[in-house]
């Protein structure tokens, strides 16, 4: 697991989307030997709950997450699973 990479992802997502819940899981070890993992980029899953997603369709929510991660999408992340919800959808409201 690359703790520094996960910490950076969390920092960027916090700054851009002010989530009420955030979990970033490095799943890279499960993909060792995979063609996309050979270049050192990782596989991650993000679960994020934010009011910023209100009124957005799933694709727009994913794009907001990708935008928040910026250059990391090209330099550090090979695959990213995203579960993006509003607090109401997550049962937090």
C-alpha positions as CSV (number, residue, x, y, z in Angstrom):
1,X,0.0,0.0,0.0
2,X,1.2,3.5,-0.8
3,X,0.1,5.5,2.2
4,X,1.5,8.8,0.8
5,X,-0.5,8.4,-2.4
6,X,-3.7,7.6,-0.5
7,X,-3.1,10.6,1.8
8,X,-2.6,12.9,-1.2
9,X,-5.8,11.7,-2.8
10,X,-7.7,12.3,0.5
11,X,-6.2,15.8,0.8
12,X,-7.3,16.7,-2.8
13,X,-10.8,15.3,-2.4
14,X,-11.2,17.0,1.0
15,X,-10.2,20.4,-0.5
16,X,-12.3,20.2,-3.6
17,X,-15.5,18.4,-2.4
18,X,-15.7,18.9,1.5
19,X,-17.0,15.4,2.0
20,X,-18.8,14.4,5.2
21,X,-17.4,10.9,4.7
22,X,-14.4,9.8,2.7
23,X,-12.7,6.4,2.3
24,X,-9.8,5.8,-0.2
25,X,-8.7,2.2,-0.5
26,X,-5.5,1.2,-2.2
27,X,-6.4,-2.0,-4.1
28,X,-3.2,-2.2,-6.0
29,X,-1.8,-5.4,-4.4
30,X,-4.8,-7.3,-5.9
31,X,-3.7,-6.2,-9.4
32,X,0.0,-7.0,-9.2
33,X,1.2,-8.2,-12.6
34,X,-1.7,-6.5,-14.4
35,X,-0.6,-4.7,-17.5
36,X,-1.7,-1.3,-16.2
37,X,0.0,-1.8,-12.9
38,X,3.5,-2.3,-14.3
39,X,4.1,1.4,-14.8
40,X,3.7,2.0,-11.0
41,X,0.3,3.6,-11.1
42,X,-2.3,2.1,-8.7
43,X,-5.8,0.8,-8.4
44,X,-8.0,2.6,-5.9
45,X,-11.6,2.6,-4.7
46,X,-13.1,5.8,-3.4
47,X,-16.3,6.1,-1.3
48,X,-17.2,9.8,-0.9
49,X,-20.3,11.4,0.6
50,X,-20.7,15.1,-0.1
51,X,-23.4,17.8,-0.5
52,X,-21.4,18.8,-3.6
53,X,-23.1,15.9,-5.5
54,X,-26.6,17.2,-4.9
55,X,-28.4,17.5,-8.3
56,X,-25.6,15.8,-10.2
57,X,-26.0,12.6,-12.2
58,X,-23.5,9.8,-11.6
59,X,-21.3,10.7,-14.5
60,X,-21.0,14.3,-13.3
61,X,-20.2,13.1,-9.8
62,X,-17.4,10.9,-11.2
63,X,-16.0,13.8,-13.3
64,X,-16.0,16.0,-10.1
65,X,-13.9,13.3,-8.4
66,X,-11.5,13.0,-11.4
67,X,-11.2,16.8,-11.6
68,X,-10.4,17.0,-7.8
69,X,-7.6,14.4,-8.3
70,X,-6.2,16.4,-11.2
71,X,-2.8,15.2,-12.5
72,X,-2.9,12.2,-10.2
73,X,-5.3,10.6,-12.7
74,X,-2.4,10.6,-15.2
75,X,0.6,10.1,-13.0
76,X,-0.5,7.9,-10.0
77,X,-3.9,6.2,-10.7
78,X,-4.4,3.5,-13.3
79,X,-7.9,2.5,-12.2
80,X,-10.4,4.2,-9.9
81,X,-13.7,2.9,-8.6
82,X,-16.0,5.7,-7.4
83,X,-19.0,5.5,-5.2
84,X,-20.2,9.1,-4.8
85,X,-23.4,9.9,-2.8
86,X,-25.1,12.8,-1.2
87,X,-25.6,12.6,2.6
88,X,-29.3,11.9,2.0
89,X,-28.5,9.0,-0.3
90,X,-26.0,7.6,2.3
91,X,-28.5,7.8,5.1
92,X,-26.6,10.6,6.9
93,X,-29.2,13.4,6.7
